[in-house]
Amino acid sequence: MQVKCDYCGSYIEEQLESCPNCGAPNVHIKRTATGVPRTIEELKAFCEEKNVPVDKFHFHIGEDYRGPQAFGIYYDEQQKEYVVYKNKSDGTRAVRYHGHDEGYAVNEIYQKLKEQIGDYKAYRASKGAIHTGKPSSSGGGDALIKLITGALILFAVVIALLTSVISSFFGGNKNSGSYYNYNGSSYYYDDGQWYSYDDGNYTETYDVPDELEKNRDDYYDDINEYNQETIDSDWDDDDDFDWDSDWDSDWDSDWDSGWDSDW
């Protein structure tokens, strides 16, 4: 698949690190890794392979679902953009991302699905509802199970806190641009315009450090590369998506995924 170079307008192969015509970094680069979905169709196949009950987690992959309590991703044919969204319990919609980068959009919903699975597993563990398929034991065995359960809960809390911090900085109210932190100040770049960012507020500005503006695309590419390497290392050997089919039939409907938040 070819993408358009943001600098010279030439169409180049999406896997190239830089444009062969002008040398600019390819900010739309799509890196490949075994088992990691990059498109909506790949994500569908991935979840099917891992037996993930996306319906029970209220995920709608490739669908513009309008009902309440739902996460989703789809391609808007009219706007020619990918949309990642969350419908709250009252039916209002919070758009997480809308733009032309399918890989980025898929990653957003992919990470959220991982988070939801982790939260549900922690919830089940806290209620002693995890089925290991092994006979229970007494004495030291029970203590070990409690210790492991506590560790799982603590791990889930840490992941949730980290996700919240990252989302608060990279999420914001705008969705199609990118965020930067330079010498203690926060900036936002979208559609050729710079904004200063302070406590959730965006102010159009032309007072941008020359070094930051000069290296914007290199910095953005570095972020993409870091995120992709993190995804690859986290997921290639991760068994979080290997779903126990017994859990599907023994689903705990009391679990709440937090429908009133934006994401």
C-alpha positions as CSV (number, residue, x, y, z in Angstrom):
1,M,0.0,0.0,0.0
2,Q,1.2,3.5,-0.8
3,V,0.9,6.7,1.3
4,K,1.4,10.3,0.5
5,C,4.6,12.1,1.7
6,D,3.6,15.1,3.8
7,Y,6.5,17.1,2.4
8,C,6.7,16.6,-1.4
9,G,3.4,15.0,-2.0
10,S,4.9,11.9,-3.7
11,Y,3.3,8.5,-3.2
12,I,5.6,6.0,-1.5
13,E,5.5,2.5,-0.1
14,E,4.1,2.6,3.5
15,Q,6.9,0.5,4.9
16,L,9.7,2.9,3.9
17,E,11.4,4.8,6.7
18,S,11.8,8.0,4.6
19,C,10.7,9.4,1.3
20,P,13.1,8.4,-1.5
21,N,12.2,11.6,-3.4
22,C,12.9,14.3,-0.8
23,G,14.4,12.3,2.1
24,A,11.7,13.4,4.6
25,P,10.7,10.9,7.3
26,N,7.6,8.8,6.5
27,V,5.3,9.7,9.5
28,H,2.7,7.2,8.1
29,I,5.1,4.2,8.3
30,K,3.5,0.8,8.9
31,R,5.8,-1.6,10.6
32,T,5.0,-5.3,10.5
33,A,5.2,-7.8,13.3
34,T,4.0,-11.4,13.5
35,G,0.6,-11.6,15.2
36,V,0.1,-7.9,15.8
37,P,-3.0,-6.5,13.9
38,R,-2.5,-3.4,11.8
39,T,-5.9,-3.2,10.1
40,I,-9.6,-3.5,11.2
41,E,-9.8,-6.9,9.4
42,E,-6.6,-8.1,11.0
43,L,-8.0,-7.1,14.4
44,K,-11.2,-9.1,13.7
45,A,-9.2,-12.2,12.8
46,F,-6.9,-11.7,15.8
47,C,-9.8,-11.6,18.3
48,E,-11.4,-14.6,16.6
49,E,-8.2,-16.6,16.8
50,K,-7.7,-15.7,20.5
51,N,-11.4,-16.5,21.3
52,V,-12.0,-13.1,22.8
53,P,-15.7,-12.5,23.5
54,V,-15.8,-9.0,22.0
55,D,-19.6,-8.9,22.3
56,K,-19.4,-9.3,26.1
57,F,-16.8,-6.6,26.3
58,H,-19.1,-4.4,24.1
59,F,-16.6,-3.9,21.4
60,H,-17.8,-3.3,17.8
61,I,-14.9,-3.8,15.4
62,G,-15.7,-2.3,11.9
63,E,-19.1,-1.1,13.0
64,D,-20.6,2.4,13.7
65,Y,-22.7,1.1,16.6
66,R,-25.1,3.7,18.0
67,G,-26.3,2.0,21.1
68,P,-25.2,2.9,24.6
69,Q,-22.2,1.3,26.4
70,A,-20.0,0.4,23.5
71,F,-16.4,0.7,22.2
72,G,-15.8,0.7,18.5
73,I,-13.8,1.4,15.4
74,Y,-15.0,1.8,11.8
75,Y,-14.1,3.5,8.5
76,D,-16.3,6.5,7.7
77,E,-16.9,6.3,4.0
78,Q,-18.1,9.9,3.7
79,Q,-15.3,11.5,5.6
80,K,-12.7,9.0,4.4
81,E,-11.4,8.7,7.9
82,Y,-11.1,6.0,10.6
83,V,-13.0,6.6,13.8
84,V,-12.4,5.2,17.2
85,Y,-15.2,5.9,19.7
86,K,-16.9,5.1,23.0
87,N,-20.6,5.3,23.6
88,K,-21.4,6.1,27.3
89,S,-24.2,4.7,29.3
90,D,-26.5,7.6,28.4
91,G,-25.8,7.1,24.7
92,T,-23.5,10.1,24.2
93,R,-20.4,9.5,22.1
94,A,-16.8,10.4,22.9
95,V,-14.5,10.2,19.8
96,R,-11.1,8.9,20.7
97,Y,-9.6,9.3,17.3
98,H,-10.6,10.3,13.8
99,G,-8.1,10.5,11.0
100,H,-6.5,8.7,8.1
101,D,-4.0,6.5,10.0
102,E,-5.6,3.0,10.2
103,G,-2.7,1.6,12.1
104,Y,-2.9,4.3,14.8
105,A,-6.7,3.9,15.1
106,V,-6.5,0.1,15.4
107,N,-3.8,0.4,18.0
108,E,-6.0,2.7,20.1
109,I,-8.9,0.2,20.2
110,Y,-6.5,-2.7,20.5
111,Q,-4.9,-1.2,23.6
112,K,-8.3,-0.5,25.1
113,L,-9.4,-4.1,24.6
114,K,-6.3,-5.3,26.4
115,E,-7.0,-2.9,29.3
116,Q,-10.6,-4.1,29.5
117,I,-9.5,-7.8,29.6
118,G,-7.0,-7.0,32.3
119,D,-9.6,-5.2,34.4
120,Y,-12.1,-8.0,34.0
121,K,-9.5,-10.6,35.0
122,A,-8.5,-8.5,38.1
123,Y,-12.2,-8.2,39.0
124,R,-12.7,-12.0,38.7
125,A,-9.6,-12.6,40.7
126,S,-10.8,-10.3,43.5
127,K,-14.0,-12.3,43.7
128,G,-12.1,-15.6,43.6
129,A,-13.8,-16.5,40.3
130,I,-10.8,-17.3,38.1
131,H,-11.0,-20.9,37.0
132,T,-7.5,-22.5,36.6
133,G,-8.8,-25.9,35.7
134,K,-6.7,-27.4,38.5
135,P,-8.0,-29.0,41.8
136,S,-7.9,-26.7,44.8
137,S,-5.5,-27.4,47.7
138,S,-5.4,-26.3,51.3
139,G,-2.9,-24.7,53.6
140,G,0.1,-23.3,51.8
141,G,-1.6,-23.7,48.5
142,D,-4.4,-21.3,49.5
143,A,-1.9,-18.8,50.8
144,L,0.0,-18.9,47.5
145,I,-3.2,-18.4,45.5
146,K,-4.1,-15.4,47.6
147,L,-0.6,-14.0,47.1
148,I,-0.8,-14.4,43.3
149,T,-4.3,-12.9,43.3
150,G,-3.1,-9.9,45.2
151,A,-0.2,-9.5,42.8
152,L,-2.5,-9.6,39.8
153,I,-4.8,-7.0,41.3
154,L,-1.8,-4.7,42.1
155,F,-0.5,-5.2,38.6
156,A,-3.9,-4.3,37.1
157,V,-4.1,-1.1,39.2
158,V,-0.6,0.0,38.2
159,I,-1.5,-0.6,34.5
160,A,-4.7,1.3,34.9
161,L,-2.9,4.3,36.5
162,L,-0.2,4.3,33.8
163,T,-2.9,4.1,31.1
164,S,-4.8,7.0,32.6
165,V,-1.6,9.2,32.8
166,I,-0.7,8.4,29.2
167,S,-4.2,9.0,27.9
168,S,-4.5,12.3,29.7
169,F,-1.4,13.6,27.9
170,F,-1.8,12.0,24.5
171,G,-5.6,12.0,24.4
172,G,-6.9,15.5,25.2
173,N,-9.9,17.1,23.5
174,K,-8.3,17.1,20.0
175,N,-7.8,13.7,18.3
176,S,-6.2,14.0,14.9
177,G,-3.0,15.9,15.8
178,S,0.0,15.1,18.0
179,Y,1.3,16.3,21.4
180,Y,4.9,17.4,22.4
181,N,6.6,18.4,25.6
182,Y,9.6,20.7,25.3
183,N,11.6,22.1,28.2
184,G,8.6,21.9,30.5
185,S,6.1,23.4,28.1
186,S,3.4,21.4,26.3
187,Y,2.5,21.9,22.6
188,Y,-0.1,20.5,20.2
189,Y,0.3,20.4,16.4
190,D,-2.6,19.8,14.1
191,D,-3.2,20.5,10.4
192,G,-0.3,22.9,10.0
193,Q,-1.0,24.9,13.2
194,W,0.7,25.0,16.6
195,Y,-1.1,25.4,19.9
196,S,0.1,25.9,23.4
197,Y,-1.4,23.3,25.8
198,D,-2.1,24.0,29.4
199,D,-4.4,22.1,31.8
200,G,-6.7,21.0,29.0
201,N,-6.8,24.3,27.2
202,Y,-5.5,25.0,23.6
203,T,-4.3,28.4,22.6
204,E,-3.2,29.1,19.0
205,T,0.5,30.2,19.0
206,Y,3.3,31.1,16.7
207,D,5.9,31.1,19.6
208,V,7.3,27.7,19.0
209,P,10.9,26.7,19.7
210,D,12.7,26.4,16.4
211,E,14.3,23.1,17.4
212,L,10.9,21.6,18.2
213,E,9.4,22.7,15.0
214,K,12.4,21.6,13.0
215,N,12.4,18.1,14.5
216,R,8.6,17.7,14.7
217,D,8.4,14.9,12.1
218,D,11.5,13.1,13.4
219,Y,10.0,13.3,16.9
220,Y,6.7,12.0,15.7
221,D,8.4,9.2,13.9
222,D,10.3,8.4,17.1
223,I,7.1,8.2,19.0
224,N,5.6,5.8,16.5
225,E,8.7,3.7,16.5
226,Y,8.7,3.6,20.3
227,N,5.0,2.7,20.5
228,Q,5.4,0.0,17.8
229,E,8.4,-1.6,19.5
230,T,6.5,-1.5,22.8
231,I,3.5,-3.2,21.2
232,D,5.6,-5.8,19.5
233,S,7.5,-6.7,22.6
234,D,4.4,-6.7,24.8
235,W,2.1,-8.7,22.6
236,D,4.1,-11.2,20.6
237,D,4.6,-13.5,23.6
238,D,1.7,-12.2,25.7
239,D,-1.1,-14.7,26.6
240,D,-3.6,-12.1,27.8
241,F,-5.7,-12.6,24.7
242,D,-5.8,-16.4,25.1
243,W,-9.3,-16.5,26.4
244,D,-10.6,-19.4,28.5
245,S,-13.9,-20.4,26.8
246,D,-15.3,-21.4,30.3
247,W,-15.2,-17.7,31.2
248,D,-17.5,-16.9,28.3
249,S,-20.3,-19.1,29.6
250,D,-19.6,-18.0,33.2
251,W,-19.6,-14.2,32.5
252,D,-20.1,-12.0,35.5
253,S,-22.6,-9.3,34.4
254,D,-22.0,-7.3,37.6
255,W,-18.6,-6.1,36.2
256,D,-18.7,-2.5,35.3
257,S,-16.2,-1.2,32.7
258,G,-16.7,2.5,33.6
259,W,-19.1,3.7,31.0
260,D,-19.4,7.3,32.2
261,S,-15.7,8.3,31.4
262,D,-14.6,9.6,28.0
263,W,-12.3,6.6,27.5
